[in-house]
Amino acid sequence: MIIKNKMHLLLTSLIIVLLWFPGDAAQAEDSSTNLVLVTLDGVRWQEVFGGVDQDLIADERYTENPELIQATYGHEQREERREKLFPFLWSVVATQGVIIGDRTRASYMEVTNPWWFSYPGYNEILTGSVDPDIDSNNKNWNSNITFLEVLNGMAGFQNSVMAFGSWDVFPYIFNTQRSGLPVNAGFDIATNALTEKTVWLNEVSAEAPKLWKSVRVDFLTHGYAMEALRSQHPRVMYVSYGETDDFAHDDSYDRYIDAAFRTDMMLSKLWHWLQSDPFYRGRTTLIIATDHGRGTTPDGWPHHASIPGAVKLGFDNAPDGIPGSDQIWFAAIGPGIPAKGLLRGHWKQSQIAATALASLQLDPQAILPEADRVMEQVLR
Ligand SMILES: [Zn+2]
């Protein structure tokens, strides 16, 4: 009798729970509880949507081995070219998710900040607002609060938010002094939660070529990020790849292209690993964005800056700035992202933060009241 009553009680409780949370039970199947936000520094929409640029391959100033680049990434058809350069983006993200920024197809996205270079761009992506006082790439502690910092203080997200970047300015952008966010960037090595792989990454960090004084090669950033996903399972992660921008500033189109291809490969590994892990599979959104564009012309493509930005950066020979470098692109895939492919319309970089929060079923208004509005069409 007692056992029967207990069974009855259990069944009644179960029915009450199911009646009480009918939406939640259904929603858990197709909603995202985790987020990985990735940026590719200064990758142009022209390459994302058009593949390698024939004029830049043919330009002796920029391409050392045009035959090799042409054989690897060239094709007469635009669609074929872009798939050769970004196979993951086009075969997976653009078919199962959304992509924005093909200006030849009425799809537009731009930075809002007036400078068109990195720190202001990352601040805009991560805070959802423009701060006119952020007018340099210097290592200044950011007075603004990123959405990762807010999440890190919220129940359910504490100690579950992390950032990895190739550029050594990210600790300042996230203001680690104030935020306490774990940020591994630039030439940082891992110092806690050591695993066999992070110990190895620490070793090869010392052995890897230092091509630039403030940016490490991306495989290290990627390796640390992947290992943190595997061993620590953060709910929210930011990963910033940086090689593309620096090879471009070096006037090296073939290396910029090769870096873009390798970054696409890293994104593929990242996404497929997420789908193999029970914690992330079917519950994780991947957002891919960039901090700024680059010039549209053969003379302008290596660089990026608005008119006042060019003055700030000390470009003597760019009185008009670098036209077109405010033009950016965006892509997303995940359980709450519709499989719509190219979205036509007009969006801003400042909308990424609210969109990222909304993908986690959170109210952006409550978390970042100053942030620009959600990109509604990006979400189901
Ligand atoms: Zn740059």
Residues whose N, C-alpha, C, O or C-beta is under 5 A from the ligand:
A	BS01	ZN	D245
